[in-house]
Amino acid sequence: MLPKVMTIFGTRPEAIKMAPLVKALQASPHLETITCVTAQHREMLDQVLELFAITPEYDLDIMQARQTLRDTLCRALAGLEKVLVQERPDMVLVHGDTLTTFAGSLAAFYQKIAVGHVEAGLRTFDKYLPFPEEINRRLTGVLADLHFAPTNVARDHLLAEGVAPEIIYVTGNTVIDALRTTVSADYKFVCSELNQLDPSLRTIVVTLHRRENWGEPIAAACRAIKRLLTALPDVQVVFSVHLNPVVRETVFGVLAEQERVLLVDPLIATDYHNLLARSYLVLSDSGGVQEEAPALGKPVLVVRTVTERPEAVAAGTVRLVGIREDDIYNATWNLLTDQEAYQAMAQAKNPYGDGFASQRIVQAIEFYFGKREQRPEEYM
């Protein structure tokens, strides 16, 4: 019998990053693969499943309105336990740092099933930043049997925590794999409003959603955006607004009537990736965009005080700008008015991969199960 590998994910960012891996697993003649989604984020997850033509064998559909962290975790854990008892996979693959990630790894541990952690080793070393993601990924790291670190920095974090080097694989980030299939020069947006953007204006793409930024930090960023649009008539903003009502109330409260601002619901991956490719710069608190935008040569200003992706900061593709209105305004103004500063970020080398992370992960799993003689080469 072939080793059975179950992928578990539940949010839109997870789905985008796991989709190339699901496809690579399905193409392996040495593994049987099953997909289970928790639907921690229902609508946004479904967009990605449809885009990549992935039909999960199991869909737990746990999302509820204004769900709490505790309730989400409990529903995911209970649902996953039933699936794991029924399927008895040989390995569970989880991604990153969501509640689904932790629930999946814990449920697998309770059933004595091996855990593979994709995008392992990211750390801020502050358990409340980001909240609750930092603890989700640290706890998952304790439970994991294989750690797929996207970079050498992530690997070093794991080594410092006592993880055995032979169970760490440096693979690159699977989101770069996804970009290889989603971005094209002649792309037409599914969101029709994006096709109407003024090509003579420079576009700032904005996403803000992190729990620790709810309230004043997001409001401060929105006020900074208003000031920039007043000062610079050649700039337009596309703000992909998270579906969480707390986020939407803040964003629409400040920017709903602002000229040259397009507020849209979360975009399907192809729309979002192609929008990034045609943007001038990105203002965000997202983790994934710190990997995606640099791969497309777009500077990213991160509305946070810390990041678990220091490689991008060191490479010069990403800059932390904090959560104060003036700091956000000044950093964005600098890139919009100083061409030399802009080019320094836009032309910096992306440290996150070459588009073959999923293949490396599959090869590592095959090696783990004795289906491959040699340990796969790593991304360096």
C-alpha positions as CSV (number, residue, x, y, z in Angstrom):
1,M,0.0,0.0,0.0
2,L,1.1,3.5,-0.7
3,P,1.7,5.9,2.2
4,K,-1.4,8.0,2.7
5,V,-0.8,11.8,3.2
6,M,-3.6,14.1,4.3
7,T,-3.3,17.8,3.7
8,I,-5.3,20.0,6.1
9,F,-6.0,23.7,5.6
10,G,-8.8,26.2,6.3
11,T,-8.1,29.8,5.2
12,R,-7.5,31.5,1.9
13,P,-3.8,32.2,2.5
14,E,-3.2,28.6,3.5
15,A,-5.1,27.4,0.4
16,I,-3.1,29.5,-2.0
17,K,0.1,28.1,-0.5
18,M,-1.1,24.5,-0.2
19,A,-2.7,24.3,-3.7
20,P,0.6,23.7,-5.6
21,L,1.6,21.2,-3.0
22,V,-1.7,19.3,-3.3
23,K,-1.2,19.1,-7.0
24,A,2.4,17.9,-6.6
25,L,1.3,15.2,-4.2
26,Q,-1.4,14.1,-6.5
27,A,1.2,13.7,-9.3
28,S,3.4,11.5,-7.1
29,P,3.2,7.8,-8.0
30,H,4.6,6.9,-4.6
31,L,2.0,8.5,-2.4
32,E,-1.8,8.5,-1.8
33,T,-3.2,11.9,-1.0
34,I,-6.4,13.2,0.7
35,T,-7.4,16.8,1.3
36,C,-9.4,18.0,4.3
37,V,-10.5,21.6,4.7
38,T,-11.9,23.1,7.9
39,A,-13.3,26.1,6.1
40,Q,-12.2,28.4,8.9
41,H,-12.7,31.1,6.3
42,R,-15.6,29.9,4.1
43,E,-16.1,32.3,1.2
44,M,-12.4,33.1,0.8
45,L,-11.4,29.5,0.9
46,D,-13.9,28.5,-1.7
47,Q,-12.4,31.0,-4.2
48,V,-9.1,29.3,-4.1
49,L,-10.4,25.7,-4.2
50,E,-12.4,26.6,-7.4
51,L,-9.4,28.4,-8.9
52,F,-7.0,25.5,-8.5
53,A,-9.7,22.8,-9.2
54,I,-9.3,21.1,-5.8
55,T,-12.2,19.1,-4.5
56,P,-11.6,18.2,-0.8
57,E,-12.5,14.7,0.3
58,Y,-13.6,16.3,3.6
59,D,-15.0,19.7,4.3
60,L,-15.8,20.4,7.9
61,D,-17.5,23.8,7.3
62,I,-16.7,25.1,10.8
63,M,-17.0,28.9,10.1
64,Q,-19.5,30.8,12.2
65,A,-20.3,34.5,12.4
66,R,-18.0,36.4,14.8
67,Q,-16.4,33.2,15.8
68,T,-14.1,33.2,18.8
69,L,-10.6,31.7,18.8
70,R,-11.6,29.1,21.4
71,D,-14.7,28.0,19.5
72,T,-13.0,27.8,16.2
73,L,-10.2,25.7,17.6
74,C,-12.6,23.4,19.4
75,R,-14.8,22.8,16.3
76,A,-11.7,22.2,14.1
77,L,-10.2,19.8,16.6
78,A,-13.4,17.8,17.0
79,G,-14.1,17.6,13.3
80,L,-10.5,16.6,12.4
81,E,-10.4,13.9,15.1
82,K,-13.3,12.1,13.4
83,V,-11.7,12.4,9.9
84,L,-8.4,11.1,11.2
85,V,-9.9,8.2,13.0
86,Q,-11.8,7.2,9.8
87,E,-9.0,7.7,7.3
88,R,-5.9,6.8,9.4
89,P,-3.4,8.6,7.2
90,D,0.3,8.0,7.6
91,M,1.1,11.7,7.7
92,V,-0.8,14.9,8.1
93,L,0.5,18.1,6.4
94,V,-0.4,21.5,7.9
95,H,0.7,24.9,6.8
96,G,1.9,28.0,8.6
97,D,0.3,29.4,11.7
98,T,-3.5,29.4,11.7
99,L,-5.9,27.8,14.2
100,T,-6.5,25.1,11.6
101,T,-2.7,24.5,11.6
102,F,-2.5,23.9,15.3
103,A,-5.7,21.9,15.5
104,G,-4.5,19.7,12.7
105,S,-1.2,19.0,14.3
106,L,-2.7,18.4,17.7
107,A,-5.4,16.1,16.3
108,A,-2.8,14.1,14.5
109,F,-0.6,13.9,17.6
110,Y,-3.6,12.5,19.6
111,Q,-3.9,9.7,17.0
112,K,-0.1,9.1,16.8
113,I,0.0,10.3,13.2
114,A,3.2,11.9,11.8
115,V,3.0,15.7,11.2
116,G,4.7,17.6,8.4
117,H,4.8,21.4,8.9
118,V,4.9,23.4,5.7
119,E,6.4,27.0,6.2
120,A,8.0,26.0,9.4
121,G,10.4,28.0,11.6
122,L,9.0,31.5,11.2
123,R,9.3,33.4,14.4
124,T,8.9,36.9,15.9
125,F,9.8,35.7,19.4
126,D,6.9,37.7,20.8
127,K,4.0,35.4,21.7
128,Y,1.4,38.2,21.2
129,L,2.8,39.4,17.8
130,P,1.2,38.2,15.7
131,F,-1.7,37.0,17.8
132,P,-2.5,34.1,17.9
133,E,-0.3,33.0,15.0
134,E,3.1,33.1,16.8
135,I,1.9,30.6,19.3
136,N,0.1,28.5,16.7
137,R,3.3,27.9,14.7
138,R,5.5,27.4,17.8
139,L,3.2,24.7,19.2
140,T,2.9,23.1,15.8
141,G,6.7,23.0,15.7
142,V,6.8,21.1,18.9
143,L,4.4,18.5,17.4
144,A,5.9,18.2,13.9
145,D,7.9,15.2,12.7
146,L,9.1,16.9,9.5
147,H,9.8,20.7,9.2
148,F,9.7,22.3,5.8
149,A,11.4,25.6,6.3
150,P,11.2,28.1,3.5
151,T,14.6,29.7,4.2
152,N,17.9,29.1,6.0
153,V,16.8,31.7,8.6
154,A,13.7,29.7,9.4
155,R,15.9,26.5,9.6
156,D,18.2,28.3,12.0
157,H,15.3,29.2,14.3
158,L,14.3,25.5,14.4
159,L,17.9,24.4,15.1
160,A,18.1,26.9,18.0
161,E,15.0,25.3,19.5
162,G,16.6,21.9,19.5
163,V,14.9,20.4,16.3
164,A,17.1,17.7,14.9
165,P,18.8,18.8,11.6
166,E,17.9,15.6,9.8
167,I,14.1,16.4,10.0
168,I,14.4,19.9,8.6
169,Y,14.3,20.6,4.9
170,V,14.9,24.0,3.4
171,T,12.4,24.1,0.5
172,G,11.6,27.7,-0.5
173,N,8.1,29.0,-0.1
174,T,5.2,27.3,-2.0
175,V,3.5,30.7,-2.7
176,I,6.3,31.3,-5.3
177,D,5.1,28.0,-7.0
178,A,1.6,29.4,-7.1
179,L,2.8,32.6,-8.8
180,R,4.2,30.6,-11.7
181,T,0.7,29.6,-12.7
182,T,-1.4,32.7,-11.8
183,V,0.4,35.7,-13.3
184,S,0.2,36.5,-17.1
185,A,0.8,39.7,-19.1
186,D,-2.5,39.6,-20.9
187,Y,-4.6,38.7,-17.9
188,K,-8.2,40.0,-17.7
189,F,-9.5,40.5,-14.1
190,V,-12.6,38.6,-12.9
191,C,-13.4,41.6,-10.7
192,S,-14.6,43.9,-13.4
193,E,-13.8,47.1,-11.5
194,L,-10.1,46.2,-11.7
195,N,-10.2,46.4,-15.5
196,Q,-11.4,50.0,-15.2
197,L,-8.4,51.2,-13.2
198,D,-6.7,54.2,-14.7
199,P,-3.4,52.9,-16.2
200,S,-1.8,56.4,-16.0
201,L,-1.9,56.4,-12.2
202,R,0.4,54.5,-9.9
203,T,-1.5,51.9,-7.9
204,I,-1.0,51.1,-4.2
205,V,-2.4,47.8,-3.2
206,V,-3.5,47.6,0.4
207,T,-4.5,44.7,2.7
208,L,-4.9,45.1,6.4
209,H,-6.5,42.5,8.6
210,R,-4.4,41.2,11.5
211,R,-6.1,40.9,14.8
212,E,-3.6,43.0,16.7
213,N,-4.2,45.8,14.2
214,W,-8.0,45.9,14.6
215,G,-9.2,49.4,15.6
216,E,-6.7,52.3,15.8
217,P,-3.8,50.8,13.8
218,I,-6.0,50.0,10.7
219,A,-7.7,53.4,11.2
220,A,-4.3,55.1,11.3
221,A,-3.2,53.4,8.1
222,C,-6.5,54.5,6.4
223,R,-5.9,58.1,7.5
224,A,-2.4,58.0,6.1
225,I,-3.8,56.8,2.8
226,K,-6.2,59.7,2.6
227,R,-3.4,62.1,3.2
228,L,-1.3,60.5,0.4
229,L,-4.1,60.7,-2.1
230,T,-4.6,64.4,-1.3
231,A,-1.0,65.1,-1.7
232,L,-0.3,63.0,-4.8
233,P,-2.8,63.3,-7.7
234,D,-1.1,60.5,-9.7
235,V,-1.8,57.8,-7.2
236,Q,-4.8,55.4,-6.8
237,V,-5.5,52.8,-4.2
238,V,-7.0,49.4,-4.4
239,F,-7.9,48.1,-0.9
240,S,-8.8,44.4,-0.7
241,V,-11.0,44.5,2.4
242,H,-11.1,41.5,4.6
243,L,-14.6,40.1,5.2
244,N,-14.3,40.3,9.0
245,P,-16.9,42.9,10.1
246,V,-14.5,44.6,12.6
247,V,-12.1,45.3,9.8
248,R,-14.7,46.4,7.3
249,E,-16.3,48.9,9.8
250,T,-13.0,50.6,10.2
251,V,-12.0,50.7,6.6
252,F,-15.3,51.8,5.2
253,G,-15.7,54.3,8.0
254,V,-12.6,56.2,6.8
255,L,-12.3,55.5,3.1
256,A,-15.8,54.9,1.7
257,E,-16.2,58.3,0.2
258,Q,-12.5,58.9,-0.8
259,E,-11.8,59.6,-4.5
260,R,-9.3,57.3,-6.2
261,V,-9.9,54.5,-3.7
262,L,-11.4,51.3,-4.8
263,L,-12.7,49.1,-2.0
264,V,-13.2,45.5,-3.1
265,D,-13.9,42.2,-1.3
266,P,-11.0,39.7,-1.0
267,L,-9.9,38.9,-4.5
268,I,-9.5,35.5,-6.1
269,A,-5.8,34.5,-6.2
270,T,-5.4,35.2,-9.9
271,D,-6.9,38.6,-9.6
272,Y,-4.8,39.4,-6.6
273,H,-1.5,38.2,-8.0
274,N,-2.0,40.0,-11.3
275,L,-3.0,43.2,-9.4
276,L,0.3,42.9,-7.5
277,A,2.2,42.5,-10.7
278,R,0.7,45.7,-12.1
279,S,1.0,47.7,-8.8
280,Y,3.6,50.3,-7.9
281,L,3.9,49.3,-4.2
282,V,2.1,47.4,-1.5
283,L,0.9,48.5,2.0
284,S,-0.1,45.5,4.1
285,D,0.1,43.6,7.4
286,S,-0.2,40.3,5.5
287,G,2.5,37.6,5.8
288,G,2.1,36.1,2.4
289,V,2.3,39.4,0.5
290,Q,5.8,39.8,2.0
291,E,6.8,36.8,-0.1
292,E,4.5,37.4,-3.2
293,A,5.1,41.0,-4.0
294,P,9.0,40.9,-3.9
295,A,8.9,38.0,-6.3
296,L,7.1,40.4,-8.7
297,G,9.6,43.3,-8.0
298,K,7.1,45.3,-5.9
299,P,8.2,47.0,-2.6
300,V,6.2,46.1,0.5
301,L,5.6,48.4,3.4
302,V,4.5,46.3,6.4
303,V,2.1,47.9,8.9
304,R,3.5,46.1,11.9
305,T,6.2,46.5,14.5
306,V,7.7,43.0,14.0
307,T,7.8,40.4,11.2
308,E,8.4,36.7,11.1
309,R,10.0,37.2,7.7
310,P,13.2,39.0,8.5
311,E,14.8,37.6,5.3
312,A,12.8,40.1,3.2
313,V,13.8,43.0,5.4
314,A,17.4,42.0,5.2
315,A,17.2,41.6,1.4
316,G,15.7,45.1,1.2
317,T,12.4,44.1,-0.5
318,V,10.3,44.7,2.7
319,R,10.3,47.5,5.2
320,L,8.6,47.6,8.6
321,V,6.8,50.9,9.0
322,G,5.0,50.4,12.3
323,I,1.3,51.3,13.1
324,R,1.4,55.1,13.6
325,E,-0.2,57.3,11.0
326,D,2.8,59.6,10.5
327,D,5.2,56.7,10.2
328,I,3.0,55.0,7.6
329,Y,2.5,58.2,5.7
330,N,6.2,59.2,5.7
331,A,7.5,55.8,4.6
332,T,5.0,55.6,1.7
333,W,5.6,59.2,0.7
334,N,9.3,58.4,0.5
335,L,8.8,55.6,-2.0
336,L,6.4,57.6,-4.0
337,T,8.6,60.6,-4.3
338,D,12.2,59.2,-4.2
339,Q,12.9,57.1,-7.3
340,E,16.3,56.0,-6.0
341,A,14.7,54.7,-2.8
342,Y,12.0,53.0,-4.8
343,Q,14.4,51.2,-7.1
344,A,16.5,50.0,-4.3
345,M,13.5,48.0,-3.0
346,A,12.0,47.0,-6.3
347,Q,15.2,45.6,-7.6
348,A,16.3,43.7,-4.5
349,K,16.5,39.9,-4.8
350,N,13.5,38.0,-3.5
351,P,14.8,35.4,-0.9
352,Y,11.8,33.1,-0.8
353,G,12.2,30.6,-3.6
354,D,12.4,29.5,-7.2
355,G,9.0,28.0,-7.8
356,F,9.9,24.4,-6.9
357,A,9.2,24.2,-3.2
358,S,6.3,21.8,-3.6
359,Q,8.5,19.3,-5.5
360,R,11.1,19.4,-2.8
361,I,8.5,18.8,-0.1
362,V,7.0,15.8,-2.0
363,Q,10.5,14.4,-2.5
364,A,11.2,14.8,1.2
365,I,8.0,12.9,2.1
366,E,8.9,10.2,-0.3
367,F,12.3,10.0,1.3
368,Y,10.7,9.8,4.8
369,F,8.6,6.8,3.7
370,G,11.5,5.0,2.0
371,K,10.2,5.7,-1.5
372,R,13.3,7.7,-2.5
373,E,16.9,6.6,-1.9
374,Q,18.5,10.0,-1.5
375,R,17.6,13.0,0.6
376,P,16.4,15.8,-1.9
377,E,18.5,18.8,-2.6
378,E,17.5,21.9,-0.7
379,Y,16.8,25.5,-1.7
380,M,19.7,27.7,-0.8
